[in-house]
């Protein structure tokens, strides 16, 4: 391997360590990062399934403001609205 290739490889390793969750957190007040695998297990235990949807930005803003007003998660608001819409 050439010298430039080794330097590039070392730089990628260094950037990977910095970008890693919890890799560059300072202080004891840093939020606890849940591992994606753990989060997936928790979601599966609750019966949740990932569902990607592309929506208009105005609609997303309305959902976000509704979630803030009620003090609940965006997922909960979206599920509630979908349930009401499907019942109608």
PEKANOR-V641527 format. One record per backbone hydrogen bond with DSSP energy under -0.5 kcal/mol. NH is the residue of the N-H (numbers start at 0). CO is the residue of the C=O. Records with the same first field share a line. If there is no record, write none. Layout:
BEGIN
NH->CO + CO
END
This chain:
BEGIN
5->1
6->2
7->3
8->4
9->5
10->6
11->7
12->8
13->9
14->10
15->11
16->12
17->13
18->14
19->15
22->19
23->19
24->21
29->26
33->31
38->34
39->35
40->36
41->37
42->38
43->39
44->40
45->41
46->43
47->42
54->52
59->55
60->56
61->57
62->58
63->59
64->60
65->61
66->62
67->63
68->64
69->65
70->66
71->66
76->72
77->73
78->74
79->75
80->76
81->77
82->78
83->79
84->80
85->81
86->82
87->83
END
